[in-house]
Amino acid sequence: MQWHRGNLFLIGLMGAGKTTYGGRAAALLGKPFIDGDAELERRLGCTISDIFEKEGEDIFRDREQALLAELTQREGIVLSTGGGVVLRDANRQQLRANGAVVYLHALPEVLAERLQGATDRPLLRTAEDLPTRLAQLYAVRDPLYRKTAHKVVDATGDVVARLIQTSEIKY
């Protein structure tokens, strides 16, 4: 079965591999790949961290929502979203209505290993204990990811093969 509008949208916590695996899957599928955070940075001419620092998280989420509303109207794309995109109901609805949504699931301890030393993540910048901070984010966001996703994929092992197989998603 075809994905709605031919779109594959990837959601999940930072470090789950949305950009890495999304780009690889898009190449194998012959679809354009869009990294939502990178696109927002390109359009605004500054980093996500800069936006958080200068304007705050609420303004960042407004900008993210506007971009998502635009990008989800495209056809035949693979889109990796920012980790917090599911915090707003409007975003969750946009994603589900306009493509196959896959949650790249990884436990906080796996993400902590992947993100050790990362300095470009505004929500981790002030964390004294990375595993604890990721566990907090996971506790809030995991239920939202699951509510939004048409399919949950383990973000370890052969993720790209499992993403390609999501063309069997029916909704």
KOLNUVO-158615 format. One line per field, with one value per atom (N, C-alpha, C): residue number from 1; residue in three letters; chain; atom name; x, y negated, z negated. Coordinates in nm, 3 decimals. Atoms other than C-alpha are relative to their C-alpha. Example, Ala and Ser with C-alpha at 12.3 -4.5 7.8 and 13.67 -1.06 7.14 Angstrom:
# residues 2
num = (1,1,1,2,2,2);
residu = (ala,ala,ala,ser,ser,ser);
chaine = (A,A,A,A,A,A);
atome = (N,CA,C,N,CA,C);
px = (0.089,1.230,0.090,-0.082,1.367,-0.077);
py = (0.119,0.450,-0.120,0.119,0.106,-0.109);
pz = (0.000,-0.780,0.000,0.006,-0.714,-0.073);
This chain:
# residues 171
num = (1,1,1,2,2,2,3,3,3,4,4,4,5,5,5,6,6,6,7,7,7,8,8,8,9,9,9,10,10,10,11,11,11,12,12,12,13,13,13,14,14,14,15,15,15,16,16,16,17,17,17,18,18,18,19,19,19,20,20,20,21,21,21,22,22,22,23,23,23,24,24,24,25,25,25,26,26,26,27,27,27,28,28,28,29,29,29,30,30,30,31,31,31,32,32,32,33,33,33,34,34,34,35,35,35,36,36,36,37,37,37,38,38,38,39,39,39,40,40,40,41,41,41,42,42,42,43,43,43,44,44,44,45,45,45,46,46,46,47,47,47,48,48,48,49,49,49,50,50,50,51,51,51,52,52,52,53,53,53,54,54,54,55,55,55,56,56,56,57,57,57,58,58,58,59,59,59,60,60,60,61,61,61,62,62,62,63,63,63,64,64,64,65,65,65,66,66,66,67,67,67,68,68,68,69,69,69,70,70,70,71,71,71,72,72,72,73,73,73,74,74,74,75,75,75,76,76,76,77,77,77,78,78,78,79,79,79,80,80,80,81,81,81,82,82,82,83,83,83,84,84,84,85,85,85,86,86,86,87,87,87,88,88,88,89,89,89,90,90,90,91,91,91,92,92,92,93,93,93,94,94,94,95,95,95,96,96,96,97,97,97,98,98,98,99,99,99,100,100,100,101,101,101,102,102,102,103,103,103,104,104,104,105,105,105,106,106,106,107,107,107,108,108,108,109,109,109,110,110,110,111,111,111,112,112,112,113,113,113,114,114,114,115,115,115,116,116,116,117,117,117,118,118,118,119,119,119,120,120,120,121,121,121,122,122,122,123,123,123,124,124,124,125,125,125,126,126,126,127,127,127,128,128,128,129,129,129,130,130,130,131,131,131,132,132,132,133,133,133,134,134,134,135,135,135,136,136,136,137,137,137,138,138,138,139,139,139,140,140,140,141,141,141,142,142,142,143,143,143,144,144,144,145,145,145,146,146,146,147,147,147,148,148,148,149,149,149,150,150,150,151,151,151,152,152,152,153,153,153,154,154,154,155,155,155,156,156,156,157,157,157,158,158,158,159,159,159,160,160,160,161,161,161,162,162,162,163,163,163,164,164,164,165,165,165,166,166,166,167,167,167,168,168,168,169,169,169,170,170,170,171,171,171);
residu = (met,met,met,gln,gln,gln,trp,trp,trp,his,his,his,arg,arg,arg,gly,gly,gly,asn,asn,asn,leu,leu,leu,phe,phe,phe,leu,leu,leu,ile,ile,ile,gly,gly,gly,leu,leu,leu,met,met,met,gly,gly,gly,ala,ala,ala,gly,gly,gly,lys,lys,lys,thr,thr,thr,thr,thr,thr,tyr,tyr,tyr,gly,gly,gly,gly,gly,gly,arg,arg,arg,ala,ala,ala,ala,ala,ala,ala,ala,ala,leu,leu,leu,leu,leu,leu,gly,gly,gly,lys,lys,lys,pro,pro,pro,phe,phe,phe,ile,ile,ile,asp,asp,asp,gly,gly,gly,asp,asp,asp,ala,ala,ala,glu,glu,glu,leu,leu,leu,glu,glu,glu,arg,arg,arg,arg,arg,arg,leu,leu,leu,gly,gly,gly,cys,cys,cys,thr,thr,thr,ile,ile,ile,ser,ser,ser,asp,asp,asp,ile,ile,ile,phe,phe,phe,glu,glu,glu,lys,lys,lys,glu,glu,glu,gly,gly,gly,glu,glu,glu,asp,asp,asp,ile,ile,ile,phe,phe,phe,arg,arg,arg,asp,asp,asp,arg,arg,arg,glu,glu,glu,gln,gln,gln,ala,ala,ala,leu,leu,leu,leu,leu,leu,ala,ala,ala,glu,glu,glu,leu,leu,leu,thr,thr,thr,gln,gln,gln,arg,arg,arg,glu,glu,glu,gly,gly,gly,ile,ile,ile,val,val,val,leu,leu,leu,ser,ser,ser,thr,thr,thr,gly,gly,gly,gly,gly,gly,gly,gly,gly,val,val,val,val,val,val,leu,leu,leu,arg,arg,arg,asp,asp,asp,ala,ala,ala,asn,asn,asn,arg,arg,arg,gln,gln,gln,gln,gln,gln,leu,leu,leu,arg,arg,arg,ala,ala,ala,asn,asn,asn,gly,gly,gly,ala,ala,ala,val,val,val,val,val,val,tyr,tyr,tyr,leu,leu,leu,his,his,his,ala,ala,ala,leu,leu,leu,pro,pro,pro,glu,glu,glu,val,val,val,leu,leu,leu,ala,ala,ala,glu,glu,glu,arg,arg,arg,leu,leu,leu,gln,gln,gln,gly,gly,gly,ala,ala,ala,thr,thr,thr,asp,asp,asp,arg,arg,arg,pro,pro,pro,leu,leu,leu,leu,leu,leu,arg,arg,arg,thr,thr,thr,ala,ala,ala,glu,glu,glu,asp,asp,asp,leu,leu,leu,pro,pro,pro,thr,thr,thr,arg,arg,arg,leu,leu,leu,ala,ala,ala,gln,gln,gln,leu,leu,leu,tyr,tyr,tyr,ala,ala,ala,val,val,val,arg,arg,arg,asp,asp,asp,pro,pro,pro,leu,leu,leu,tyr,tyr,tyr,arg,arg,arg,lys,lys,lys,thr,thr,thr,ala,ala,ala,his,his,his,lys,lys,lys,val,val,val,val,val,val,asp,asp,asp,ala,ala,ala,thr,thr,thr,gly,gly,gly,asp,asp,asp,val,val,val,val,val,val,ala,ala,ala,arg,arg,arg,leu,leu,leu,ile,ile,ile,gln,gln,gln,thr,thr,thr,ser,ser,ser,glu,glu,glu,ile,ile,ile,lys,lys,lys,tyr,tyr,tyr);
chaine = (A,A,A,A,A,A,A,A,A,A,A,A,A,A,A,A,A,A,A,A,A,A,A,A,A,A,A,A,A,A,A,A,A,A,A,A,A,A,A,A,A,A,A,A,A,A,A,A,A,A,A,A,A,A,A,A,A,A,A,A,A,A,A,A,A,A,A,A,A,A,A,A,A,A,A,A,A,A,A,A,A,A,A,A,A,A,A,A,A,A,A,A,A,A,A,A,A,A,A,A,A,A,A,A,A,A,A,A,A,A,A,A,A,A,A,A,A,A,A,A,A,A,A,A,A,A,A,A,A,A,A,A,A,A,A,A,A,A,A,A,A,A,A,A,A,A,A,A,A,A,A,A,A,A,A,A,A,A,A,A,A,A,A,A,A,A,A,A,A,A,A,A,A,A,A,A,A,A,A,A,A,A,A,A,A,A,A,A,A,A,A,A,A,A,A,A,A,A,A,A,A,A,A,A,A,A,A,A,A,A,A,A,A,A,A,A,A,A,A,A,A,A,A,A,A,A,A,A,A,A,A,A,A,A,A,A,A,A,A,A,A,A,A,A,A,A,A,A,A,A,A,A,A,A,A,A,A,A,A,A,A,A,A,A,A,A,A,A,A,A,A,A,A,A,A,A,A,A,A,A,A,A,A,A,A,A,A,A,A,A,A,A,A,A,A,A,A,A,A,A,A,A,A,A,A,A,A,A,A,A,A,A,A,A,A,A,A,A,A,A,A,A,A,A,A,A,A,A,A,A,A,A,A,A,A,A,A,A,A,A,A,A,A,A,A,A,A,A,A,A,A,A,A,A,A,A,A,A,A,A,A,A,A,A,A,A,A,A,A,A,A,A,A,A,A,A,A,A,A,A,A,A,A,A,A,A,A,A,A,A,A,A,A,A,A,A,A,A,A,A,A,A,A,A,A,A,A,A,A,A,A,A,A,A,A,A,A,A,A,A,A,A,A,A,A,A,A,A,A,A,A,A,A,A,A,A,A,A,A,A,A,A,A,A,A,A,A,A,A,A,A,A,A,A,A,A,A,A,A,A,A,A,A,A,A,A,A,A,A,A,A,A,A,A,A,A,A,A,A,A,A,A,A,A,A,A,A,A,A,A,A,A,A,A,A,A,A,A,A,A,A,A,A,A,A,A,A,A,A,A,A,A,A);
atome = (N,CA,C,N,CA,C,N,CA,C,N,CA,C,N,CA,C,N,CA,C,N,CA,C,N,CA,C,N,CA,C,N,CA,C,N,CA,C,N,CA,C,N,CA,C,N,CA,C,N,CA,C,N,CA,C,N,CA,C,N,CA,C,N,CA,C,N,CA,C,N,CA,C,N,CA,C,N,CA,C,N,CA,C,N,CA,C,N,CA,C,N,CA,C,N,CA,C,N,CA,C,N,CA,C,N,CA,C,N,CA,C,N,CA,C,N,CA,C,N,CA,C,N,CA,C,N,CA,C,N,CA,C,N,CA,C,N,CA,C,N,CA,C,N,CA,C,N,CA,C,N,CA,C,N,CA,C,N,CA,C,N,CA,C,N,CA,C,N,CA,C,N,CA,C,N,CA,C,N,CA,C,N,CA,C,N,CA,C,N,CA,C,N,CA,C,N,CA,C,N,CA,C,N,CA,C,N,CA,C,N,CA,C,N,CA,C,N,CA,C,N,CA,C,N,CA,C,N,CA,C,N,CA,C,N,CA,C,N,CA,C,N,CA,C,N,CA,C,N,CA,C,N,CA,C,N,CA,C,N,CA,C,N,CA,C,N,CA,C,N,CA,C,N,CA,C,N,CA,C,N,CA,C,N,CA,C,N,CA,C,N,CA,C,N,CA,C,N,CA,C,N,CA,C,N,CA,C,N,CA,C,N,CA,C,N,CA,C,N,CA,C,N,CA,C,N,CA,C,N,CA,C,N,CA,C,N,CA,C,N,CA,C,N,CA,C,N,CA,C,N,CA,C,N,CA,C,N,CA,C,N,CA,C,N,CA,C,N,CA,C,N,CA,C,N,CA,C,N,CA,C,N,CA,C,N,CA,C,N,CA,C,N,CA,C,N,CA,C,N,CA,C,N,CA,C,N,CA,C,N,CA,C,N,CA,C,N,CA,C,N,CA,C,N,CA,C,N,CA,C,N,CA,C,N,CA,C,N,CA,C,N,CA,C,N,CA,C,N,CA,C,N,CA,C,N,CA,C,N,CA,C,N,CA,C,N,CA,C,N,CA,C,N,CA,C,N,CA,C,N,CA,C,N,CA,C,N,CA,C,N,CA,C,N,CA,C,N,CA,C,N,CA,C,N,CA,C,N,CA,C,N,CA,C,N,CA,C,N,CA,C,N,CA,C,N,CA,C,N,CA,C,N,CA,C,N,CA,C,N,CA,C,N,CA,C,N,CA,C,N,CA,C,N,CA,C,N,CA,C,N,CA,C,N,CA,C,N,CA,C,N,CA,C,N,CA,C,N,CA,C,N,CA,C,N,CA,C,N,CA,C,N,CA,C,N,CA,C);
px = (0.084,0.000,0.088,-0.073,0.119,-0.016,0.011,0.197,-0.088,0.083,-0.046,0.088,-0.075,0.084,0.144,-0.135,0.395,0.102,-0.088,0.539,0.032,-0.045,0.741,0.053,-0.040,0.774,0.060,-0.069,1.022,-0.005,0.006,0.970,0.081,-0.074,1.164,0.089,-0.088,1.396,0.130,-0.130,1.722,0.095,-0.094,1.988,-0.057,0.061,1.740,0.043,-0.048,1.881,-0.093,0.096,1.602,0.070,-0.071,1.844,0.087,-0.090,2.098,-0.078,0.074,1.852,-0.098,0.092,1.606,0.067,-0.074,1.868,0.033,-0.033,1.973,-0.125,0.124,1.615,-0.048,0.044,1.530,0.081,-0.085,1.827,-0.040,0.040,1.721,-0.137,0.135,1.361,-0.009,0.001,1.457,-0.091,0.085,1.274,0.088,-0.074,1.392,-0.005,-0.007,1.505,0.005,0.000,1.431,0.020,-0.021,1.572,-0.068,0.079,1.317,0.082,-0.081,1.564,0.100,-0.097,1.825,-0.069,0.075,1.562,-0.038,0.034,1.450,0.125,-0.125,1.811,0.038,-0.034,1.867,-0.087,0.092,1.560,0.022,-0.017,1.633,0.143,-0.138,2.007,0.069,-0.063,2.091,-0.030,0.017,2.110,-0.123,0.110,1.832,0.038,-0.047,2.041,-0.011,0.012,2.052,-0.145,0.142,1.674,-0.047,0.037,1.626,0.054,-0.066,1.872,-0.056,0.044,1.749,-0.149,0.145,1.377,-0.078,0.067,1.295,-0.065,0.056,1.140,-0.137,0.133,0.785,0.006,-0.014,0.891,0.057,-0.054,1.099,-0.112,0.109,0.794,-0.099,0.087,0.583,0.060,-0.069,0.840,0.002,-0.002,0.868,-0.138,0.137,0.488,-0.033,0.028,0.465,0.073,-0.076,0.740,-0.060,0.058,0.585,-0.129,0.125,0.248,0.028,-0.038,0.420,0.057,-0.069,0.642,-0.091,0.089,0.367,-0.098,0.086,0.176,0.070,-0.074,0.449,-0.034,0.025,0.431,0.130,-0.112,0.682,0.130,-0.121,0.928,0.022,-0.034,1.109,0.041,-0.022,1.105,0.040,-0.035,1.295,-0.040,0.051,1.134,0.089,-0.067,1.273,-0.061,0.045,1.243,-0.123,0.114,0.985,-0.122,0.111,0.754,-0.134,0.125,0.498,-0.061,0.052,0.452,-0.126,0.120,0.183,-0.096,0.103,-0.141,-0.014,0.013,-0.160,0.106,-0.107,0.174,-0.029,0.031,0.067,-0.107,0.107,-0.247,0.053,-0.058,-0.051,0.078,-0.081,0.189,-0.088,0.084,-0.075,-0.086,0.091,-0.296,0.072,-0.067,-0.026,0.112,-0.103,0.204,0.003,-0.024,0.321,0.097,-0.082,0.461,0.065,-0.076,0.736,0.075,-0.071,0.863,0.125,-0.126,1.231,0.024,-0.004,1.236,0.138,-0.123,1.548,-0.014,0.006,1.578,0.097,-0.086,1.731,0.147,-0.140,2.045,0.075,-0.061,2.113,0.025,-0.014,2.053,0.111,-0.107,2.285,0.137,-0.128,2.567,0.024,-0.014,2.501,0.025,-0.006,2.476,0.108,-0.107,2.770,0.089,-0.086,2.961,-0.069,0.071,2.694,-0.019,0.012,2.698,-0.103,0.092,2.442,-0.147,0.137,2.129,-0.045,0.036,1.962,-0.064,0.066,1.757,0.095,-0.099,2.071,0.114,-0.114,2.308,0.019,-0.010,2.229,-0.018,0.021,2.177,0.127,-0.113,2.402,0.022,-0.006,2.321,-0.075,0.059,2.260,-0.101,0.100,2.091,-0.130,0.120,1.853,-0.084,0.073,1.760,-0.069,0.062,1.697,-0.115,0.109,1.486,-0.122,0.110,1.277,-0.071,0.058,1.225,-0.076,0.063,1.145,-0.135,0.123,0.882,-0.114,0.103,0.696,-0.034,0.020,0.743,-0.035,0.027,0.729,-0.149,0.143,0.349,-0.052,0.042,0.310,0.050,-0.053,0.536,-0.088,0.080,0.337,-0.140,0.134,0.006,0.001,-0.010,0.128,0.038,-0.057,0.306,-0.099,0.070,0.153,0.077,-0.086,0.448,0.115,-0.116,0.719,0.112,-0.115,1.065,0.112,-0.116,1.352,0.115,-0.104,1.627,0.140,-0.130,1.907,-0.003,-0.007,2.026,-0.024,0.020,1.917,-0.125,0.113,1.690,-0.048,0.038,1.696,-0.087,0.082,1.562,-0.140,0.133,1.278,-0.078,0.068,1.200,-0.054,0.043,1.182,-0.124,0.113,0.940,-0.127,0.120,0.704,-0.095,0.093,0.555,-0.122,0.114,0.326,-0.099,0.087,0.169,-0.138,0.137,-0.208,-0.067,0.072,-0.408,-0.109);
py = (0.119,0.000,-0.125,0.126,-0.351,-0.080,0.094,-0.599,-0.115,0.115,-0.890,-0.110,0.104,-1.152,0.043,-0.049,-0.933,-0.045,0.058,-1.082,0.096,-0.071,-0.926,-0.104,0.097,-1.136,0.074,-0.065,-1.039,-0.087,0.068,-1.133,0.080,-0.067,-1.051,-0.098,0.084,-1.188,-0.032,0.034,-1.359,0.117,-0.111,-1.104,0.132,-0.126,-0.842,0.038,-0.029,-0.873,-0.046,0.046,-1.056,-0.055,0.060,-1.253,0.103,-0.100,-0.976,0.106,-0.108,-0.698,-0.052,0.060,-0.926,-0.030,0.029,-1.040,0.126,-0.127,-0.683,0.063,-0.058,-0.563,-0.077,0.083,-0.856,0.033,-0.033,-0.773,0.134,-0.133,-0.408,-0.002,0.011,-0.507,-0.093,0.097,-0.773,-0.118,0.112,-1.043,-0.112,0.110,-1.389,0.012,-0.002,-1.410,-0.144,0.131,-1.711,0.020,0.005,-1.761,-0.128,0.116,-1.992,-0.103,0.095,-2.145,-0.073,0.062,-2.207,-0.100,0.092,-2.365,-0.127,0.117,-2.595,-0.087,0.075,-2.696,-0.073,0.060,-2.762,-0.123,0.111,-2.983,-0.118,0.107,-3.179,-0.054,0.045,-3.204,0.008,-0.021,-3.086,0.141,-0.136,-2.768,0.010,-0.025,-2.610,-0.051,0.049,-2.686,-0.151,0.146,-3.054,-0.044,0.034,-3.064,0.019,-0.026,-2.905,-0.110,0.097,-3.147,-0.141,0.138,-3.467,-0.020,0.018,-3.405,0.091,-0.093,-3.117,0.116,-0.123,-2.778,-0.022,0.021,-2.905,-0.056,0.059,-3.117,0.104,-0.108,-2.828,0.095,-0.094,-2.598,-0.061,0.067,-2.857,0.011,-0.006,-2.867,0.144,-0.141,-2.488,0.043,-0.036,-2.453,-0.057,0.061,-2.695,0.074,-0.073,-2.512,0.138,-0.134,-2.172,-0.005,0.013,-2.290,-0.011,0.013,-2.383,0.131,-0.118,-2.076,0.121,-0.117,-1.823,-0.007,0.011,-1.955,0.047,-0.050,-1.835,0.147,-0.140,-1.499,0.071,-0.086,-1.217,-0.035,0.036,-1.323,0.090,-0.057,-1.175,-0.120,0.115,-1.427,0.045,-0.023,-1.410,-0.125,0.113,-1.627,-0.023,0.026,-1.792,0.087,-0.090,-1.586,-0.047,0.052,-1.816,-0.033,0.035,-1.847,0.055,-0.063,-1.619,-0.070,0.068,-1.857,-0.080,0.075,-2.044,0.091,-0.083,-1.874,-0.030,0.036,-2.065,0.070,-0.068,-1.916,0.150,-0.143,-1.564,0.027,-0.017,-1.606,-0.017,0.022,-1.747,0.122,-0.116,-1.456,0.119,-0.118,-1.183,-0.013,0.021,-1.337,-0.001,0.026,-1.383,0.097,-0.097,-1.082,0.115,-0.112,-0.762,-0.050,0.050,-0.853,0.119,-0.107,-0.634,-0.058,0.038,-0.670,0.085,-0.068,-0.582,0.004,-0.015,-0.448,0.046,-0.043,-0.430,-0.038,0.027,-0.410,-0.111,0.112,-0.706,0.036,-0.037,-0.512,0.017,-0.010,-0.440,-0.140,0.138,-0.804,-0.074,0.065,-0.918,0.037,-0.042,-0.714,-0.072,0.065,-0.861,-0.150,0.145,-1.218,-0.050,0.039,-1.217,-0.105,0.106,-1.542,-0.092,0.088,-1.699,-0.138,0.137,-2.077,-0.082,0.073,-2.172,0.029,-0.037,-2.052,-0.091,0.097,-2.338,0.061,-0.060,-2.112,0.085,-0.078,-1.926,-0.087,0.087,-2.221,-0.023,0.028,-2.286,0.124,-0.123,-1.924,0.039,-0.046,-1.822,0.150,-0.144,-1.456,0.038,-0.027,-1.362,0.115,-0.108,-1.023,-0.038,0.042,-1.177,-0.096,0.096,-1.464,0.072,-0.075,-1.225,0.086,-0.079,-1.004,-0.089,0.094,-1.311,-0.032,0.028,-1.400,0.121,-0.125,-1.037,0.020,-0.021,-1.019,-0.086,0.091,-1.317,0.033,-0.008,-1.250,0.139,-0.134,-0.871,0.025,-0.022,-0.858,-0.081,0.084,-1.143,0.057,-0.064,-0.972,0.121,-0.120,-0.651,-0.034,0.045,-0.836,-0.051,0.061,-1.006,0.101,-0.091,-0.718,0.102,-0.114,-0.471,0.128,-0.115,-0.244,-0.043,0.023,-0.222,0.093,-0.077,-0.110,-0.015,0.001,-0.014,-0.071,0.083,-0.271,0.056,-0.066,-0.018,0.111,-0.106,0.243,-0.054,0.036,0.233,-0.087,0.092,-0.069,-0.032,0.040,-0.161,0.106,-0.108,0.179,-0.003,0.006,0.146,-0.121,0.118,-0.204,0.029,-0.034,-0.074,0.089,-0.091,0.194,-0.071,0.071,-0.072,-0.032,0.022,-0.099,0.090,-0.089,0.175,-0.059,0.063,-0.066,-0.024,0.026,-0.078,-0.087,0.088,-0.359,-0.074);
pz = (0.000,0.000,0.000,-0.009,0.080,-0.129,0.111,-0.195,0.045,-0.033,-0.210,0.057,-0.071,0.036,0.029,-0.024,0.068,-0.102,0.100,-0.251,-0.114,0.119,-0.531,-0.097,0.102,-0.848,-0.119,0.111,-1.119,-0.124,0.128,-1.482,-0.101,0.105,-1.797,-0.073,0.080,-2.060,0.074,-0.057,-1.972,-0.019,0.007,-1.894,0.049,-0.045,-1.768,0.141,-0.135,-1.415,0.110,-0.101,-1.234,0.124,-0.113,-1.017,0.071,-0.059,-0.961,0.077,-0.063,-0.888,0.104,-0.096,-0.713,0.132,-0.122,-0.465,0.079,-0.066,-0.392,0.063,-0.052,-0.352,0.122,-0.113,-0.122,0.125,-0.114,0.101,0.061,-0.050,0.128,0.064,-0.053,0.194,0.121,-0.109,0.448,-0.028,0.041,0.251,-0.055,0.062,0.147,-0.152,0.145,-0.215,-0.051,0.065,-0.434,-0.150,0.144,-0.783,-0.047,0.042,-0.947,-0.077,0.077,-1.193,0.090,-0.091,-0.922,0.092,-0.087,-0.698,-0.075,0.081,-0.979,-0.020,0.017,-1.046,0.129,-0.129,-0.676,0.025,-0.026,-0.649,-0.094,0.098,-0.966,-0.006,-0.001,-0.913,-0.135,0.130,-1.264,-0.048,0.050,-1.468,-0.090,0.093,-1.672,-0.139,0.130,-1.981,-0.010,-0.002,-1.880,-0.018,0.011,-1.841,-0.144,0.139,-2.185,-0.091,0.087,-2.342,0.017,-0.028,-2.174,-0.015,-0.005,-2.143,-0.095,0.091,-2.378,0.072,-0.058,-2.328,0.064,-0.056,-2.267,0.142,-0.134,-1.968,0.096,-0.083,-1.837,0.040,-0.030,-1.862,0.100,-0.099,-1.672,0.139,-0.130,-1.392,0.053,-0.037,-1.391,0.052,-0.041,-1.366,0.137,-0.130,-1.073,0.111,-0.101,-0.885,0.023,-0.013,-0.956,0.081,-0.075,-0.824,0.150,-0.141,-0.500,0.056,-0.051,-0.464,0.013,-0.005,-0.535,0.117,-0.118,-0.233,0.127,-0.116,0.001,0.024,-0.033,0.171,0.032,-0.035,0.195,-0.069,0.073,-0.076,-0.120,0.130,-0.372,-0.085,0.086,-0.656,-0.140,0.140,-0.983,-0.076,0.079,-1.246,-0.122,0.126,-1.555,-0.109,0.106,-1.872,-0.074,0.075,-2.029,0.083,-0.088,-1.731,-0.051,0.047,-1.900,-0.121,0.118,-2.192,0.029,-0.039,-1.999,0.076,-0.062,-1.905,0.149,-0.142,-1.574,0.083,-0.073,-1.471,0.012,-0.004,-1.564,0.105,-0.099,-1.353,0.142,-0.133,-1.056,0.048,-0.036,-1.061,0.037,-0.023,-1.087,0.125,-0.112,-0.820,0.136,-0.127,-0.557,0.035,-0.034,-0.561,-0.098,0.091,-0.722,-0.107,0.110,-1.065,-0.071,0.065,-1.208,-0.118,0.123,-1.563,-0.009,0.022,-1.584,-0.150,0.144,-1.937,-0.047,0.068,-2.151,-0.147,0.144,-2.528,-0.038,0.041,-2.714,-0.019,0.021,-2.804,0.132,-0.133,-2.435,0.055,-0.048,-2.347,-0.073,0.078,-2.628,0.055,-0.059,-2.476,0.132,-0.131,-2.130,-0.012,0.012,-2.256,-0.095,0.091,-2.495,0.067,-0.053,-2.439,0.099,-0.093,-2.214,-0.063,0.050,-2.253,0.077,-0.086,-1.989,-0.031,0.038,-2.171,-0.114,0.103,-2.360,-0.125,0.118,-2.588,-0.083,0.076,-2.695,-0.052,0.031,-2.727,-0.149,0.143,-3.093,-0.087,0.076,-3.192,-0.076,0.080,-3.480,0.016,-0.015,-3.424,0.127,-0.131,-3.060,-0.003,0.002,-3.122,-0.072,0.073,-3.376,0.084,-0.084,-3.142,0.115,-0.109,-2.855,-0.049,0.058,-3.082,-0.025,0.021,-3.171,0.132,-0.131,-2.804,0.053,-0.045,-2.725,-0.070,0.076,-3.000,0.053,-0.053,-2.854,0.145,-0.145,-2.485,0.053,-0.052,-2.444,0.023,-0.026,-2.489,0.120,-0.113,-2.237,0.132,-0.121,-1.983,0.036,-0.026,-2.021,0.048,-0.040,-1.987,0.145,-0.133,-1.668,0.107,-0.098,-1.496,0.054,-0.059,-1.257,-0.028,0.026,-1.333,-0.089,0.085,-1.599,0.050,-0.048,-1.481,-0.101,0.090,-1.710,0.070,-0.062,-1.640,-0.021,0.005,-1.677,0.105,-0.101,-1.429,0.139,-0.141,-1.064,0.016,0.001,-1.094,0.141,-0.136,-0.725,0.065,-0.058,-0.619,-0.058,0.062,-0.869,0.049,-0.055,-0.737,0.140,-0.135,-0.381,-0.006,0.014,-0.498,-0.046,0.047,-0.636,0.114,-0.110,-0.289,-0.013,0.024,-0.419,-0.101,0.099,-0.670,0.061,-0.043,-0.638,-0.105,0.092,-0.792,0.070);
